[in-house]
Amino acid sequence: MCEFLRRYYERGHSDEIGGLLGGLQLLPNGQSADPAYYSCDWEMAVRDILAAESTPTGYREADFKLIS
């Protein structure tokens, strides 16, 4: 997701996307540049999607499904 947002930002330099990317950036020690992003919104979104993916119907909000 971060790579997608970075590429989107490079095309238009949106302040909102730039701020989001800055908050999601990892510091050299592995911590988030803005722990509020990681510990709340991002972590909850990932947890919810992984939980939905483990069900027979999968995550139903996706337009496509990644197969590993």
C-alpha positions as CSV (number, residue, x, y, z in Angstrom):
1,M,0.0,0.0,0.0
2,C,2.8,2.4,0.8
3,E,4.4,1.9,-2.6
4,F,1.1,2.7,-4.3
5,L,0.7,5.9,-2.2
6,R,4.3,6.9,-2.9
7,R,3.7,6.6,-6.7
8,Y,0.4,8.5,-6.4
9,Y,2.2,11.2,-4.5
10,E,4.9,11.5,-7.1
11,R,2.4,12.2,-9.8
12,G,0.6,15.0,-8.0
13,H,2.3,15.9,-4.7
14,S,-0.9,16.0,-2.7
15,D,-0.2,17.4,0.8
16,E,-2.7,14.9,2.3
17,I,-0.9,11.9,0.7
18,G,2.5,13.3,1.7
19,G,1.4,13.7,5.3
20,L,0.0,10.1,5.3
21,L,3.2,8.7,3.9
22,G,5.3,10.7,6.4
23,G,3.3,9.2,9.2
24,L,3.6,5.6,7.9
25,Q,7.3,5.9,7.3
26,L,9.5,3.6,9.5
27,L,12.4,5.0,11.4
28,P,15.8,3.2,11.5
29,N,14.9,1.6,14.8
30,G,11.8,0.0,13.2
31,Q,9.3,2.4,14.9
32,S,6.7,4.3,13.0
33,A,7.4,8.0,12.4
34,D,3.9,8.7,13.8
35,P,2.9,5.9,16.2
36,A,-0.7,7.1,16.2
37,Y,-1.1,6.0,12.5
38,Y,0.4,2.6,13.1
39,S,-1.1,1.7,16.5
40,C,-4.6,2.7,15.6
41,D,-5.8,3.0,12.1
42,W,-3.2,0.9,10.2
43,E,-3.0,-1.9,12.7
44,M,-6.8,-2.2,13.0
45,A,-7.3,-2.2,9.2
46,V,-4.7,-4.9,8.8
47,R,-6.1,-7.0,11.6
48,D,-9.6,-6.7,10.2
49,I,-8.6,-7.7,6.7
50,L,-6.5,-10.7,7.9
51,A,-9.4,-11.9,10.0
52,A,-11.8,-11.6,7.0
53,E,-9.3,-13.3,4.7
54,S,-9.3,-16.3,7.0
55,T,-13.1,-16.9,6.5
56,P,-14.4,-18.9,3.5
57,T,-15.8,-15.8,1.8
58,G,-12.6,-13.7,2.3
59,Y,-12.4,-10.0,2.5
60,R,-15.4,-8.9,0.5
61,E,-14.5,-5.2,0.1
62,A,-11.5,-5.9,-2.2
63,D,-11.9,-5.4,-5.9
64,F,-9.4,-8.2,-6.4
65,K,-7.8,-10.9,-4.3
66,L,-4.1,-11.5,-3.9
67,I,-3.2,-15.2,-4.2
68,S,0.0,-16.4,-2.5
